[in-house]
């Protein structure tokens, strides 16, 4: 089991992976708000880097988004009822029966205390991702 952990004052984030999880394909984000023009994305784990300073600082409604490559995803809406100064987040990823699971625990948000399974992107999202790749490829060939 590989573990990455960071502490900032009284906040702590720990992410664990079993040997079947490629951590370079994993990203964890928190998004402030439920959409619209005024959203803030907090990259908690991206490119194998854990950024504890990216945790939201204030109370509010947030969306947790976990992606594994371009194949699997999980989204959860949750609430922080107060400041996040004492948040203790733990993510424990493991693979079982060809599925990726994660046990999440949070000291401050009850909605996050659960065991989840990452699921495949919908066909619509896959189509959008393929279109974005084509655009990116075309832009690179023009430069």
N, C-alpha and C positions, 0 to 999 in steps of 0.2 A: 504494500500500500504506500503510495507516494503522497506526501502532504505538503501543502504550501500554507503558511500562516503569517499574518501580519497583525500588529497591535499598534494602535494610536491612542494614547492616553488610556481611556477605559473602554474603547471600542476594539473589537477583535473580529477578524474574518479568517476562517479556516476552510480550505478546500482540500478534500482527499480524493484520490483516484485509485482504483485497483489497476492491476497490470494490463487489463484489456482496454483501458481508456487512453486514447491519445489526447493528452491535455492541450496540445497545440491546436486542436480542432474545436476546442470549447471556448465559448464566450458567454459571460454573464453580465447583464445590464439591468439597471433600474431606470425607469422612465417616469418623470414627474408629470402628473396629469394624465388624462385619458385620451389625448389626441388634440388636434387643433393646432393653432399657430404657436402657442406658448408652451412648448415642451422642452424639458432638459433631459439629456441622456447621461447617465452615470455609468461609465465603463468600469465595472467592478473587477472583471477578469477578462483580459484580451491579450492575444499573442503571448500566452504563457506568463503574463505579468499580472500580479494582484495589486490593485490600487485601492487601499483602504481609505485614502483621502477622497475617493469618489463617492463614498456613501452620502446619501442625502443628509442634510443637516437639520431639517425642520419637519414638523408634523405635516401630514398630508396624505393624499391618495396616490399610490405609486403602482407601477406595473413591473413585475419581475419578468425578464425575458432570458431564457437559456437556450442557446443554439449549439448544436454539435455538427460542425461542418455545414454543408448545405443540404443535409438530409433530415436532421431531427431538430425538434424545437419543443419548448414548453413555455407557457405564459400564465401568469397568476396576478390578479389584482389584489393589492393589500393596503393596509392603512398603518401609518405611524401616528399614534395619538399624541405624541409629544416629541421633544428633541431626541435625536438619535445618539446622544453622547455615550450611552451605556449599551449600545447594540452589540450583541455577540452572535454573529452569523456563522453557521456551519453548513457546508455542503459536502455530502459523502456520495460520490459517483461510483457506480459499479455496473458491470455487465453480467447479465444472467439470461440464459435462453435467447441469445441474440438480441436482447433488448437492453437499453440503457436506463438505469434507475438512479434516483438521487434522493437521499434522505436529507431534508432541510430542517434546521432548527434555528429559531430566532428568539432572542430574549424579549424583544419589544413588539413583535407582530404575530399574534396567534394564527393569522391566516397562512403564514409561511411554515408553520410546524406540521410537516406532513412528509410522506414518502410519495414521490411522483415517478412517472415514466415518461421519457421523451418520446414524442410521436413524430411521424413523417409530416413534412410540409404538404399542404394541399396542392392539387394539380395547378390551381390558379397561381399560387405563390411560386411553384417550380417554373411555370411559364414566364412569370415576371423576372425571376432570377436569370433565366436563359436569355431573355431580351436584354437585360442589363449587361450580361457578358458579351453579347453581340455588339452592343453600343461601345463598350469599353475596348473591345478588340478593334473595332473600326476606328475609334479615336486614336489608339496607339499606332495603327498602321498609317494614319494620316500624318503623324508627327515624325 
